[in-house]
Amino acid sequence: MDKDAMKQKLLQMREQLQMTAATRDGSAQVVELDQSKVGRLSRMDAMQAQELAKAAVVRSQRLLIQIGAALERIESDEFGICQNCDQDIAPKRLDVDPTALLCITCASAEERR
């Protein structure tokens, strides 16, 4: 596995999340609509969009934390090692999700719990 390539991929993921943060965070702000000019359905649509934006902010923050942890694992030479069984995580799994902490066997067992 090419840890330098994974590091670059993680850094690109983090940069992309940070670039879109301003737009995403602005969409999650409080909805203030003039009730005399906007109908009830428009207000409900705006509030729903706000909730979706809030959820996106939470997901992005969580992913930024996971990316930071993966970068730390690369630096400490623990990247690509399952945190449950200490076996190597398949390179294809890491290619799909470089923040993965578990091998597919342990991840499957976790999901069944």
C-alpha positions as CSV (number, residue, x, y, z in Angstrom):
1,M,0.0,0.0,0.0
2,D,1.3,3.5,-0.9
3,K,0.9,5.5,2.3
4,D,2.1,8.7,0.5
5,A,-0.8,8.3,-2.0
6,M,-3.3,7.7,0.9
7,K,-1.9,10.8,2.7
8,Q,-2.4,12.9,-0.4
9,K,-5.9,11.5,-0.9
10,L,-6.8,12.3,2.8
11,L,-5.3,15.8,2.5
12,Q,-7.4,16.4,-0.7
13,M,-10.5,15.2,1.1
14,R,-9.9,17.6,4.0
15,E,-9.2,20.5,1.7
16,Q,-12.4,19.9,-0.3
17,L,-14.5,19.7,2.9
18,Q,-12.9,22.9,4.2
19,M,-13.5,24.8,0.9
20,T,-17.2,23.9,1.0
21,A,-17.6,24.7,4.7
22,A,-18.5,28.3,4.3
23,T,-21.4,27.6,2.0
24,R,-22.6,24.6,4.0
25,D,-22.4,26.4,7.3
26,G,-24.2,29.4,5.9
27,S,-27.1,27.2,4.8
28,A,-27.5,25.9,8.4
29,Q,-28.1,29.3,9.9
30,V,-31.5,30.2,11.5
31,V,-34.3,30.6,9.0
32,E,-35.9,34.0,9.4
33,L,-38.7,34.5,6.9
34,D,-41.1,37.4,6.7
35,Q,-44.4,35.6,7.4
36,S,-46.4,38.4,5.8
37,K,-44.6,37.8,2.4
38,V,-43.9,34.0,2.5
39,G,-46.4,31.3,2.7
40,R,-46.4,28.5,5.2
41,L,-45.1,25.9,2.8
42,S,-42.2,28.1,1.8
43,R,-41.3,28.4,5.5
44,M,-41.5,24.7,5.9
45,D,-39.3,24.1,2.9
46,A,-36.8,26.6,4.2
47,M,-36.8,24.9,7.7
48,Q,-36.4,21.5,6.1
49,A,-33.4,22.7,4.0
50,Q,-31.9,24.2,7.2
51,E,-32.2,20.8,9.0
52,L,-30.6,19.1,6.0
53,A,-27.8,21.6,6.0
54,K,-27.2,21.2,9.8
55,A,-27.0,17.4,9.3
56,A,-24.4,18.0,6.5
57,V,-22.4,20.2,8.8
58,V,-22.3,17.4,11.5
59,R,-21.3,14.8,8.9
60,S,-18.6,17.0,7.6
61,Q,-17.2,17.7,11.1
62,R,-17.2,14.0,11.8
63,L,-15.4,13.3,8.6
64,L,-12.8,16.0,9.3
65,I,-12.1,14.3,12.6
66,Q,-11.8,10.9,10.9
67,I,-9.5,12.3,8.3
68,G,-7.3,13.9,11.0
69,A,-7.1,10.6,12.9
70,A,-6.2,8.7,9.7
71,L,-3.4,11.2,9.0
72,E,-2.1,10.6,12.5
73,R,-2.2,6.9,11.9
74,I,-0.1,7.3,8.8
75,E,2.5,9.3,10.8
76,S,2.6,6.8,13.6
77,D,2.8,3.8,11.2
78,E,-0.5,2.4,12.3
79,F,-2.4,3.2,9.1
80,G,-4.0,0.2,7.4
81,I,-4.0,-2.0,10.5
82,C,-7.3,-3.2,11.9
83,Q,-7.9,-1.7,15.4
84,N,-9.7,-4.9,16.5
85,C,-7.6,-7.8,15.2
86,D,-4.3,-6.1,14.2
87,Q,-4.5,-7.6,10.7
88,D,-3.9,-5.5,7.6
89,I,-7.0,-3.7,6.1
90,A,-7.4,-4.6,2.5
91,P,-5.9,-1.9,0.2
92,K,-9.1,-1.8,-1.9
93,R,-11.1,-1.1,1.3
94,L,-8.7,1.8,2.2
95,D,-8.9,3.1,-1.4
96,V,-12.7,3.4,-1.0
97,D,-12.6,4.7,2.6
98,P,-9.1,5.8,3.7
99,T,-10.5,6.6,7.2
100,A,-11.5,2.9,7.8
101,L,-10.4,1.6,11.2
102,L,-11.5,-2.0,10.8
103,C,-10.9,-4.8,8.3
104,I,-13.9,-6.1,6.5
105,T,-14.3,-9.1,8.8
106,C,-14.3,-7.0,12.0
107,A,-16.5,-4.3,10.4
108,S,-19.0,-6.9,9.4
109,A,-19.0,-8.3,12.9
110,E,-19.5,-4.8,14.3
111,E,-22.5,-4.3,12.0
112,R,-24.2,-7.5,13.2
113,R,-24.1,-6.4,16.8
